[in-house]
Amino acid sequence: MLLRMRFFTFALLVSLFSLSLAGLSSRELAAQTLSAVCQPKVTGQVVVATPAERLAAGRKAQPPITDIYNGFAWPDTPLGVIKTDTGYEFFASDGGYHARQMWQGKWVGNNKAGSVVTTVGTLDKPLGSGDPLDVGVSPNPNSAVNPNYSSYGYIGGGPVYQVPSELAGPGHLLATYHAELPKDALYAALGLAASSDNGQHWTDLGEIIRLNQAYAVGLDGYEIGDGPLVLSPDGKYFYLYFPDWLANGSLHVTNAGGASTTTNVSVARAPVAAVLAAAFGTARSPVQPELSSATELAHPHTVAFEKFYEGQWDLQPAIGGASTDLIPSSAYQGYLDIHYNSELKRYVMLISNDTQFGYAESVDALHWTVPTLLGVYGPIAAYPTAVGFGRRSAHSGQAVLRLLHASADRWFGVVGGLAAAAYADLPVDTSVHPLCVFIKLILFGRYKPTCRY
């Protein structure tokens, strides 16, 4: 992901109000009937990590960083955030190269860019005061679990899911990672990594999602992002959202007629019980009976995800299958963050196409409102992550949320050029809904956005 701006933005050419109903798909019609109950707007900001603090964090990272050009290239993915009794734990990739090295009597590093960095701090100081733990994703003990691992030039992640106490692997962590093939153009996949020691080690569980477009020499570059695992409304499935590239017989994201064949938002899913049993369990799984012994699970792995396609979940595999665009009328496409907002009783989606932020809501996690613009934050504003405080704010009738993202001048070129971080408040129109969202926007970069009211 490092040092690249790779999303395409497709603006609507005509007003939505001028479209005839006959020309709309059923999914677009559903979006028209669903209205957002929250209308957030951006206000002020404060610095939460200075360039000096980020430089200092890189100098004391453990194991020591080995990339003298990019330095501590953090954060290079969306962040995972876990609330603890004393503060927060943050997880994100360091996009620098992690050379193999001897550290504390053992070999570490995977000779790849990317990692999973763990820091302990607060929402005002995400780097905290301790040493960042900068750990690469290790290959699976069974190479057959992911035969593509050796081909990755980049593997790193941030979004994490902490297993609750009642499920297999209580307290353990699952991270979604972004993996890139080091070829002539960007081609990336999504996978899962597991940690049973709170991020001190990460083991590759294998790929779970690839684009419908297979890799080929000369392809246009295309970004698949690195979103979080999201629980389905019934709690039985993990959903993972991503932009897809539907194959069109060419090497380009547009077909012969010049129309894009990419999706704004696609989704794949797998059963929670099966995923956790394969990653952490030792007992027989009711979903996958073959996972029946500790010996078999000595080599943890993932299970197959399936893409949502034409209203069904059982038609297309997530590795290379086709998918349906959940929001075909969206003006925005890019990095996605989806979470369930307990105050709104809705799923909330944040979209960043590197310069613009979009906002959408859903009741069932499949039918979404047409995204509205939160703001423009150029030249780069990537990796959105929403963080809930778990409480109401002091603002009457508002829930509390923060939105983190990387911004321009993150680390370009030299270690000494590491950028500052800031956040901005996003108050909302509470006349729309009594429990609307109060958002703080955290920016990792020197460029500060213009506040919009």
C-alpha positions in Angstrom: 0.0 0.0 0.0 3.0 2.3 0.6 3.3 5.6 -1.3 0.5 4.9 -3.7 -2.8 6.6 -4.8 -4.7 3.9 -6.6 -8.4 4.4 -6.3 -10.5 5.6 -9.2 -13.4 8.0 -8.5 -16.5 7.9 -10.6 -18.7 11.0 -10.3 -22.3 10.9 -11.2 -22.9 12.6 -14.5 -26.6 13.4 -13.9 -28.6 14.4 -10.9 -30.2 11.6 -9.0 -33.4 13.6 -9.0 -33.6 13.5 -12.8 -33.4 9.7 -13.1 -36.5 7.9 -14.0 -37.6 5.0 -11.8 -37.7 2.8 -14.8 -34.0 3.2 -15.3 -33.1 2.2 -11.7 -32.1 -1.3 -10.5 -34.0 -2.9 -7.6 -31.0 -2.2 -5.4 -31.0 1.5 -6.4 -34.7 1.7 -5.7 -34.2 0.2 -2.3 -31.5 2.8 -1.6 -34.0 5.5 -2.5 -36.5 4.2 0.0 -33.9 4.1 2.8 -32.8 7.5 4.2 -29.9 8.2 6.5 -31.0 9.1 10.0 -27.7 10.9 10.7 -26.1 13.8 8.8 -22.6 14.4 10.2 -20.6 17.5 9.4 -16.9 18.2 10.0 -15.7 20.9 12.4 -12.3 21.5 14.2 -9.2 19.4 14.8 -6.3 19.0 17.2 -2.9 17.4 16.9 -2.6 13.9 18.5 0.9 12.9 17.2 3.6 15.3 16.2 6.2 14.5 13.5 8.8 14.2 16.4 6.6 11.7 18.2 6.2 9.5 15.2 9.9 9.7 14.5 10.6 8.7 18.1 8.1 5.9 17.9 9.9 4.4 14.9 13.3 4.7 16.6 12.1 2.6 19.5 9.9 0.1 17.6 10.5 -3.5 18.5 11.8 -5.4 16.6 13.9 -2.5 15.2 12.8 -1.2 11.8 15.1 -2.1 8.9 13.8 0.2 6.2 16.1 3.2 6.3 14.2 5.0 3.4 10.6 4.7 4.5 11.3 4.5 8.2 8.3 3.8 10.4 5.7 4.0 7.6 2.7 3.9 10.0 -0.3 3.7 9.5 -0.3 2.1 6.1 -3.7 0.4 6.5 -6.9 1.2 8.4 -6.5 0.9 12.1 -7.9 -1.8 14.4 -8.8 -0.4 17.8 -9.7 -2.4 21.0 -10.8 -0.7 24.1 -9.1 -1.9 27.3 -9.6 -1.2 31.0 -6.9 1.5 30.9 -7.1 2.9 27.4 -6.9 1.6 23.8 -4.8 -0.8 21.8 -4.2 0.2 18.2 -3.2 -2.1 15.3 -2.0 -0.9 11.8 0.6 -1.8 9.2 4.0 -0.3 9.0 4.4 -0.2 5.3 8.2 -0.3 5.3 10.3 -3.3 4.4 10.9 -5.8 7.2 14.2 -7.5 6.5 15.0 -10.8 8.2 17.1 -10.1 11.3 18.3 -11.7 14.5 16.4 -10.1 17.5 16.6 -11.3 21.1 18.1 -14.6 20.1 15.5 -15.4 17.4 15.0 -14.7 13.7 12.2 -12.2 12.9 11.1 -10.4 9.8 9.7 -11.8 6.6 11.6 -9.9 3.9 8.4 -8.2 2.9 6.8 -4.8 3.2 4.0 -4.4 5.7 3.3 -5.7 9.2 0.9 -5.5 12.1 2.0 -2.8 14.6 0.5 -2.8 18.1 0.6 0.4 20.2 -1.1 1.1 23.5 -2.4 4.6 24.1 -5.5 6.8 24.1 -7.6 8.3 21.3 -5.7 11.5 21.8 -2.3 9.7 21.8 -2.6 6.6 19.7 1.2 6.0 19.8 1.2 6.0 23.6 4.5 6.1 25.5 5.7 2.5 25.1 7.6 0.8 22.3 5.5 0.0 19.2 5.5 -3.8 18.6 6.2 -4.0 14.8 5.6 -7.7 13.8 5.4 -9.2 10.3 2.9 -11.8 9.4 4.6 -15.2 9.5 4.0 -18.0 7.0 1.6 -20.8 8.0 3.4 -23.9 9.4 1.6 -25.7 6.6 2.7 -24.1 3.3 -0.3 -25.6 1.6 -2.6 -23.3 3.6 -1.4 -20.4 1.4 0.8 -21.3 -1.5 0.8 -17.6 -2.6 2.6 -16.3 0.6 6.0 -16.5 -0.9 4.9 -14.4 -3.9 3.8 -11.4 -1.8 5.9 -8.3 -1.8 3.6 -6.7 0.8 1.5 -8.2 3.6 0.1 -6.1 6.4 -3.1 -5.3 8.2 -4.8 -3.4 11.0 -8.5 -4.1 11.3 -8.8 -6.7 14.1 -11.6 -8.8 15.6 -11.2 -9.9 19.3 -12.9 -13.2 19.9 -15.5 -12.9 22.7 -15.3 -15.2 25.7 -18.1 -17.6 24.7 -16.6 -18.5 21.3 -13.6 -20.6 20.2 -10.3 -18.8 20.9 -11.6 -16.3 23.6 -9.5 -13.2 23.7 -7.5 -14.1 20.6 -7.2 -11.8 17.6 -8.1 -12.1 13.9 -6.7 -9.5 11.5 -7.7 -8.9 8.0 -4.5 -8.3 5.9 -3.8 -6.7 2.5 -1.4 -8.7 0.4 0.2 -7.5 -2.9 1.9 -9.4 -5.7 5.1 -7.6 -6.7 4.4 -7.4 -10.4 4.1 -4.7 -13.0 1.0 -3.2 -11.5 -0.9 -3.4 -8.2 -2.8 -6.6 -7.7 -3.9 -7.4 -4.2 -5.9 -9.9 -2.2 -7.4 -10.0 1.3 -6.5 -12.7 3.9 -6.7 -13.4 7.6 -4.0 -13.7 10.2 -4.3 -14.9 13.8 -2.7 -14.0 17.0 -3.1 -15.9 20.3 -0.7 -13.6 22.3 -2.3 -10.2 21.7 -0.3 -9.3 18.7 3.2 -10.5 19.6 3.1 -13.0 16.8 0.8 -13.2 13.7 0.3 -16.4 11.7 -1.1 -16.4 8.1 -4.4 -18.2 7.8 -4.6 -17.8 4.0 -6.4 -15.7 1.5 -10.1 -15.2 1.6 -10.9 -12.7 -1.2 -9.6 -12.0 -4.6 -10.9 -9.8 -7.4 -13.1 -11.4 -10.1 -10.4 -10.2 -12.5 -7.5 -12.6 -12.4 -3.9 -11.4 -12.5 -2.3 -10.9 -15.9 0.7 -9.0 -17.1 -0.3 -5.4 -18.1 -3.3 -5.1 -15.9 -4.5 -1.7 -14.7 -3.6 -1.2 -11.0 -6.5 -1.7 -8.7 -6.9 -1.4 -4.9 -9.0 -3.9 -2.9 -8.5 -2.1 0.4 -8.3 -3.7 3.9 -11.6 -3.6 5.7 -12.7 -5.0 9.0 -14.7 -8.2 9.8 -18.3 -7.2 10.5 -20.9 -9.4 12.2 -24.1 -10.0 10.2 -27.4 -8.9 11.7 -28.0 -12.4 13.1 -24.4 -12.6 14.4 -23.8 -15.9 12.5 -21.5 -14.6 9.7 -18.5 -12.4 9.2 -19.1 -9.9 6.4 -16.1 -8.3 4.7 -16.6 -5.4 2.3 -14.4 -4.5 -0.7 -14.5 -2.9 -4.2 -14.4 -5.6 -6.8 -13.2 -5.6 -10.4 -15.5 -7.7 -12.6 -13.6 -9.3 -15.5 -14.5 -7.7 -18.9 -12.2 -9.5 -21.3 -9.6 -6.7 -21.2 -6.7 -5.6 -19.1 -8.5 -2.5 -18.0 -11.1 -1.5 -15.5 -13.3 -0.3 -18.4 -14.8 -2.4 -21.1 -14.6 -1.8 -24.9 -17.4 0.7 -24.6 -15.5 2.7 -22.0 -17.8 1.8 -19.1 -16.3 0.8 -15.8 -16.8 -2.9 -14.7 -15.7 -2.3 -11.1 -18.0 -2.2 -8.1 -18.2 0.5 -5.5 -19.0 -1.9 -2.7 -19.1 -5.7 -2.7 -19.3 -8.1 0.2 -18.3 -11.7 1.0 -19.1 -13.8 4.1 -18.2 -16.9 6.0 -19.8 -18.5 9.2 -18.3 -17.1 12.4 -18.2 -20.6 14.0 -16.4 -22.1 11.1 -13.8 -19.3 10.9 -13.0 -19.4 14.6 -12.9 -23.2 14.7 -10.4 -23.3 11.9 -8.3 -20.5 13.4 -8.3 -21.4 17.1 -10.6 -24.4 17.9 -9.7 -28.0 18.8 -13.2 -29.5 19.1 -15.4 -30.8 16.3 -17.1 -28.0 14.5 -20.8 -28.4 13.6 -20.2 -26.4 10.5 -17.0 -28.2 9.4 -16.9 -31.7 10.9 -13.5 -32.3 9.3 -12.1 -30.0 11.9 -12.2 -32.7 14.5 -8.9 -32.9 16.3 -6.1 -30.9 17.8 -3.7 -32.5 15.3 -5.6 -31.2 12.3 -5.8 -27.7 13.9 -2.1 -27.6 14.7 -1.9 -25.8 11.3 -4.5 -23.1 11.7 -6.2 -21.9 8.5 -9.2 -20.0 7.2 -12.3 -21.3 5.6 -13.9 -20.4 2.2 -15.8 -17.1 2.0 -18.5 -16.6 -0.6 -19.4 -13.4 -2.4 -22.9 -11.9 -2.5 -24.1 -12.2 -6.1 -27.5 -11.6 -7.6 -29.3 -11.8 -4.3 -27.6 -15.0 -3.2 -24.6 -16.2 -1.1 -24.0 -19.6 -2.6 -23.2 -18.9 -6.3 -19.8 -17.3 -6.3 -16.6 -18.1 -4.3 -14.8 -15.2 -2.8 -11.6 -16.2 -4.4 -12.1 -14.9 -7.9 -15.9 -15.1 -8.1 -18.2 -12.4 -9.4 -20.1 -10.0 -7.0 -23.0 -7.6 -7.0 -22.4 -3.9 -6.4 -24.3 -3.0 -3.3 -24.3 0.7 -4.0 -24.1 1.2 -7.8 -25.2 4.8 -7.6 -22.4 5.8 -5.2 -20.3 8.7 -6.3 -17.4 7.3 -4.3 -15.3 4.2 -4.4 -12.3 3.4 -2.3 -11.2 2.3 1.2 -14.2 1.1 3.2 -15.0 1.0 6.9 -18.2 -0.6 8.1 -19.4 -0.9 11.7 -22.6 -1.3 13.6 -23.7 1.8 15.5 -25.7 0.7 18.6 -27.1 4.2 19.0 -28.5 4.5 15.5 -29.3 0.8 15.4 -27.8 0.8 11.9 -24.7 -0.2 10.1 -22.6 2.8 9.1 -20.2 2.9 6.1 -17.3 5.3 5.6 -15.7 5.5 2.1 -12.4 7.3 1.2 -11.3 7.6 -2.4 -8.0 9.3 -1.2 -9.5 12.8 -1.3 -13.2 12.5 -0.5 -15.1 10.9 2.4 -18.6 9.4 1.9 -21.1 8.3 4.5 -23.9 5.7 4.2 -26.2 3.7 6.4 -27.9 0.3 6.3 -30.4 -1.6 8.4 -29.5 -5.1 7.0 -25.9 -4.5 5.9 -26.8 -5.2 2.3 -29.2 -2.3 1.3 -27.5 1.1 1.8 -28.4 4.7 1.5 -26.7 6.5 -1.4 -23.4 7.9 0.2 -23.3 11.6 1.0 -20.2 13.7 1.1 -18.5 14.3 4.5 -15.7 16.4 3.1 -12.8 16.8 0.8 -9.3 16.3 2.3 -6.6 16.4 -0.4 -4.2 15.4 -1.6 -4.5 12.1 0.3 -7.0 11.0 2.9 -7.0 7.2 3.1 -7.8 4.4 5.5 -10.9 5.5 7.3 -11.6 3.8 10.7 -14.5 4.6 13.0 -14.0 4.2 16.7 -16.8 4.2 19.3 -16.4 5.5 22.8 -19.0 3.1 24.1 -20.9 6.0 25.7 -22.9 9.1 25.0 -21.2 12.4 24.5 -21.7 15.5 26.5 -23.7 16.8 23.5 -27.3 16.1 24.1 -28.9 13.5 21.9 -25.6 12.4 20.3 -23.6 9.3 20.3 -19.8 9.5 20.3 -17.6 8.2 17.5 -14.2 8.9 16.1 -13.0 8.6 12.5 -9.3 7.9 11.9 -7.5 8.1 8.6 -4.1 8.6 7.1 -3.4 11.9 5.3 -0.8 13.5 3.0 2.9 13.6 3.9 2.5 10.5 6.0 6.2 9.5 5.6 7.2 10.3 2.0 10.8 9.8 1.3 12.8 10.2 4.5 12.5 9.1 8.1 12.8 12.7 9.3 9.8 13.7 7.3 7.2 11.8 9.4 4.0 13.7 9.6 1.8 14.9 12.4 -1.6 13.5 13.3 -4.7 15.4 14.2 -8.4 14.9 14.7 -11.5 17.0 13.9 -14.9 17.0 15.5 -17.9 16.1 13.3 -21.1 17.5 14.9 -24.3 16.5 13.4 -27.8 17.7 12.6 -29.7 16.2 15.6 -33.0 17.3 14.1 -32.8 14.3 11.8 -32.5 11.7 14.5 -32.3 12.1 18.3 -29.3 9.8 18.5 -27.2 11.1 15.7 -23.5 10.5 15.5 -20.8 12.8 17.0 -17.6 12.0 15.1 -14.0 13.0 15.6 -11.8 12.8 12.6 -8.2 11.7 13.2 -5.8 12.7 10.5 -2.3 11.3 10.2 -0.6 13.9 8.1 0.6 17.5 8.0 -2.2 18.7 5.8 -5.2 19.9 7.8 -8.6 19.7 6.2 -10.8 22.7 5.7 -13.7 22.4 8.1 -17.1 22.2 6.5 -20.4 23.3 8.0 
